Amino acid sequence: MDLSEKFRLFRDYWSPKIVGELNDSYVKLVKLKGEFVWHHHRDEDELFLVTKGRWFLLSNVPLLGALVYRYVDRRLPGARTSAVARTRLIDDEWRQAQRDGIRQIVILGSGFDCRAYRLSGEHSPVVFEVDRPITVASKRERLRGVLRTIPQNVRFVEVDFNRQSLGEALTGARFDSSVPALFLWEGVTSYLTPEAVDSVLRYVGSTSPGSRLVFTYVHSGALDSSMDFEGAQRTIHDVARLGEPWRFGLSPDQVPDFLRKRGLEPDRDVGAREFRALYFGRDAERMKGYDFYHVVTAHVPGGAQRPHPE
């Protein structure tokens, strides 16, 4: 493929064009002009090739990393601090599940999530890492370069939520739906179709009583512009121009009924302002933005009552 020839076919900036496909991955071309805020997609393996011009990554320059963080915080208010606090919250849910005797954990859209390796203990649960085949293959390759062996308690499950059945894929990986499990679904639902979200939640709701779910969602008011969240429209614009638009959202007042119709009982729904306060304390009062991002915990009713959050 002659990339130079392909680039001559369009002039617009910030509009990715799919020009090919290789090993289940798209080859996209895009013309950038000016500043680009570096970020990553936790569920994707990515390669960036600069064919013309220069790309200068300031965060790799000593003493400038803090300035880069400050710039990102100004351009995408709350995104970084929200992600830090959200990670802590989900880590705590993982640890609590282990203390309560749950021995199966399913990471939906696992990407390069490392909880199975950094949160392992003496009695590690069986961890099912679920993602698209190309992402699973890339992660396994990288893990082999870091770890001597991949832990025996980790099982990789290949599935595309928009096209395949989660239940069938997990059954093939020897997941036992008759005993409780913890399902983690972080940073994924907003990219899926409503039908895919519905299918996954209905499956989780059909598993053993006492199973738990932690998932994130974007406030629907940010997607349809019916509510004014600081920085939301810029974030939505950024993901859309990269060819991965947000498709799905919920309003907090819809969440309880939405979950109950799918066999799940909600426990709590916290926005970025709340979960930042849990982990940053009083410093969180100075952290603004990303209030459209929520974390929900729920369970399949009928099992042992889970601890009430403080």
N, C-alpha and C positions, 0 to 999 in steps of 0.2 A: 504493500500500500504506500502510495506517495503522499505523505502528509502535507507537503507544500501545496500540492495540487488541490487537496481537500480544503485547505485553509482558504484558497482563492475563491471557493464557492460561496463564501458568506462574508459579510462585513460587520455585522452587529456584535457588540460586546456583551459579555455576561449571559450568553445564551448557548448552553452546551448542545452540541450536535452529535448524535450517534452515527458513527461512520463504519462500524464493524462490530464483530462479536468473536471472542476467542475464549474457549474453555468456559463457557457459560458466563463470561464477563463482557460487559459492553466496552467498546473503545469510543471515548467521547473526545471531541475537540472543543475548545472554548478560547475565545480571545478575551484577555483581561486588560483593563486599563486602570492604572492607579493602584490604590491599596487593596489588599486582599487579607481578610482576617483568617488566620490559620485555625482550622478545626479538624476534627476527624469524625468518622462515622464508626461507632464501636462495633457495628455488625458487618463491616466491609473490609476487604483487603484492597488497598489502593496503591497505585503507582502514579506519580506526577512526573511528566517529562516536559521540560521547557525547551521549545524548538527555536524560539527567537526572543531576545531580550534577557533580562536578569530577574531572578527571584531571590531576594535577600531576606533570610529568616533571622529577624532581630533577636528572637528569644535565645539563640545559640551564642550570642555575644555576651561575654562577661559584663556584669553590672547593668545590662540593658533588659534582662529578663523581667525585673520588677516593673520597668516602664512598659514593657509589652503587656503584662498583666493589667496594668492600670489602663492602658489603651483599650484592651478587650473589654474591661469592665465598663468603660465609658461607651463603647460602641454597642455592646450587647449586655445591657445592665442586668446584673444578677445571674447570668448564665454560669459563670465559673463558681461562684459561692454556692449557688443552688446545687450544682453537681457535686460539690464536696460534701455538703450536708446530706444530700439524698443518698450518696454512697454510704455514709455513716449509718443512716437510718436503716437501709436495707441490710447492711452488715449485721446490725443489731438484731434484725428479724431472723437472720440466718442462725446466729448464735443462740437466740431464744428457742428456735425450733429444735436445735440440737440438744439443748438442756431439757426440753420437754419430750425427748425420746423419738423425734421424727428421724427416720433413717433413709428417706428418699428426698432428694432435692432436684427439681427440674428448672433449668435456666432456659427460658424461652427467648430466642434471639440472642444467644450467648456471645456471639462475636468474639472479642478478645478479653472477655470477662475472666478474671483470675481468682475469683473467690474459691473455687474448688482447690486451689493450690496454696493460697495465702491464709485461708481460714480452716484448713484441715487440722484435725486433732487426733487424739488417741483413738477415738471411736468415730472415724469419719463416715459420713453418710454416703450412699451411692448417689453420685451426681450425674444427671443426664444433661449434657450440653446440646441444645437443639438449635440448629441453624441451617442455612442453605448449604448445599454440598461444597460449593467453591470456598465458602468461608470456613467450614469445618476442615477441609483439606489444608488450607493455608495455616490455620491455627495449629493443627497437628504437626505440620512441618516446622513451625517456629518453636513449638514446645520441645520437639526433639533436639533443637539446637541449644536449649536452655536447661532442660532436665535430663538426667541420666535415663530415666524411664518415665513414661506417663503413668500416674498412679492407677492401680487396678480398680479403684472405686469410681473412676471416671468413664462414662460411656458416651460416645458421640452419636448423635441422632441427626440425620439429614432430612430436612423438610422445608418446604416453601409454604408459609402460612397462607398465602393468597391462592395456592393451587392444590395443596395436599392436606390429608387428614392427619392431625396431630395424634389422635388416638391410635391409629394404625401404626404410625411410625414408632411411638413409644412402646406399644405392645411388642413390636419386632425387636426392640432393644431390651426386652425383659423387664419393663416397668410393671410393678404390681399395683394395679388400681384398687385392690381390695384392702390396702393398708394406707394410712395417712401419708401425705407428702407435702412438701413446701414447693410452690410454684413462684418463680421470680420472673417478672416480665417488665424490664426496665428500658425505657427509651425506644419502644417499638410501636405501640398502638397507633401513634399519630401518623405513621407512614403506611398503615394498612387500610384496606377497604373495610367498611362497616360489616360486611358479610364475614370477612376473615376474623375480625375481632369477636363477633358473635359466635362463630364456630369454636374458637379456642376457649372462650369463657364457658360455653355450654359443656364442653368436654371437661374442663376443670371442675365445674359444678356437678358432674356425674361421677367423680371419683369418690374415694372413701370418705365417710363422715370424719371430720377432724382435720381434713386436708386444709392447707392455708394458701392464700394467694397474696402476693404483693405486686402491684402493677402501677405504672405511671400513665397519666393522660394529660392532654392539653385542654384547657378550658375552651369550649366551643365558641364562647363570646370573642375569643381572640381570632378564631378562624373566620367567623362571619362579620367581624368588625363591629358587633353590637355592643362590645365593651372596650374601653380604652385602657389597655395594659401597657405600661412603659416598656418600650423596646420590642413589643410583640410583632408589629408589622415589619420591622426591619428583619427580624429573625425569620419570619414567614417568607419574606421576599428572598432572603439569602438561600434558604433550603430549596425554594422553588426554582431559582435560577441555576442551581446545581443539578436540576433534573430529578429531585426527590421531594416533591411537595408534601406538605402535611395534608392528610385526607380525613382524619377522624378526630373528633373531640367530644367532650361531654360537658354538661353543666353540672356543678356540684349537687344541685337539688335533684338532678335526675339519677344520680349514682345509686342511691339505695334501691329504688324500684328496678333500675336497669340490672343490677346484680341479682336481686331476688328472683327475677324472671328467668335467670339462667342458673338457678340452684345454689346461689352464693349469698351468705349473710355478711353485710358490711360491718367492719369493726371501727375503722376511722378513715377519714379523708383529710389530709393536711396539704396545704399549699406551701409554696416556697418560703413565704414569710414565716410560717409556723415551724417548718422543719429546720430552717436556718437558726431560729431562736433556740431550738433544742440543743444545738451543738456549738453555736458561736456565742451563746449567752447574750449579754448586753451589747456586744459588738455587732450583733445582727441588726440592731436598730439603725445602724448606718448603712446597711446593705439594702439596696433598692432593686426592684425589677424582677422579672421572671415569675411574677405572681400568678401567671396563667398556668404554671406547671404544678401538677398535683401528684401525690403518692397515696395510694389506697391500700389498705389491708382488709382482707375478708377471709371467710372460712366456709367450708361445707358444713352445714348444721347437722347435729345429731351426734357428734363426737364429744370428747372432753372439752370443757370450756377453756378457751385460751386466756392467758393472763391479761387483765385489763391494763391498757397503757396508762402510765402516770401522766 
